[in-house]
């Protein structure tokens, strides 16, 4: 039991040498460390499941999930360890705000894969529908490439058949009129095979000839266009059959499916919200415990330890600054004096040389011959 407590104390980032002086705080920081540890475990499970859907390999999911869980554990441990109680609630909250924001962000990231696992059955059902929608969109795109040509050929077939139907109707009308003229049921109303009948019979024969000529040209054209339509429809079916029907179950697809399921069900939406809030509460629990707790003996000892170090550091810095300042002052003043003394000595030496030169000139005899 003591070993477990020591491990949780390590997870909390507490300084063991200071904690030994205040054993009453051991349970508090052991609880904080346990929260940090289990947050890392949840991060490992969550990321492992998410990565399994990406790599489809349990070993890769375990490896990268372990790395992610350790990173979250280390980050949470640092967040808790870096928080210190200053004895002023507004300052404590101000310092904790960035850490709280980071904790909320981590909670949102961790909760999403677990939400997908919890609603896996609903997601699978939605993925089937989404998969069918994707396949239909692919088929529609293939059909759209040929549909304009198919519609054009069918329109031309309709025009040709309309011409044949119109010519056939005209032929039938003329034949009927000639027959009625022959039996007296129409036309002049007299049964005869005279000139009127022959004229109508000639019109009917001419319409039949025109119909035969139209059929001779239109029927092959219709058959050719129908074959073209069949060929294009076969091409459409062939391209549809060649489409890549991979399973639609990636991480992004699962998140989209979860979003669609939530949009269609208030119960699932509220459940997702509660799960997210639960993870936010778990992730922020260590920070909130440190914020709402009164300053304990450990906080005072830690503050005293850091204050001693801070004052000692200030003392050392001040002493070094004073030493350097005095040295600079000594070097500056002595250097200035040395320069001024050198200048004075150099001036005295020059004056002495000039004086000796003048004395030598005075003692030298005057040459009168040179002057003449």
Buried (B, 14 or more C-beta within 10 A) or exposed (E): EEEEBBEBBBBBBBBEEBBEEBEEBBEBBBBBBBBBBBBBEBBBBBBBBBBBBEEEEEEBBBBBBBEBBEBBBEBBBEBBBEBBBEEEEEEBEEBBEEBBEBBBEBBEBBBBBBBBBBBEEBBEEBBEEBBEEBBEEBBEEBBEEBEEEBEEBEEBBEEBEEBBEEBBEBBBEBBBBBBBBBEEEBBEEEEEEEEBBEEBBEBBBEBBEEBEEBBEEBEEEBEEBEEBBEEBEEEBEEBBEEEEEEEBBBBEBBBBBBEBBBEEBEEBBEBBEEBBEEBBEBBBBBBBBBBEEEBBBBBBBBBEBEEEEEEEEEEEEEEEEEEEEEEEEEEEEEEEEEEEEEEEEEEEEEEEEEEEEEEEEEEEEEEEEEEE
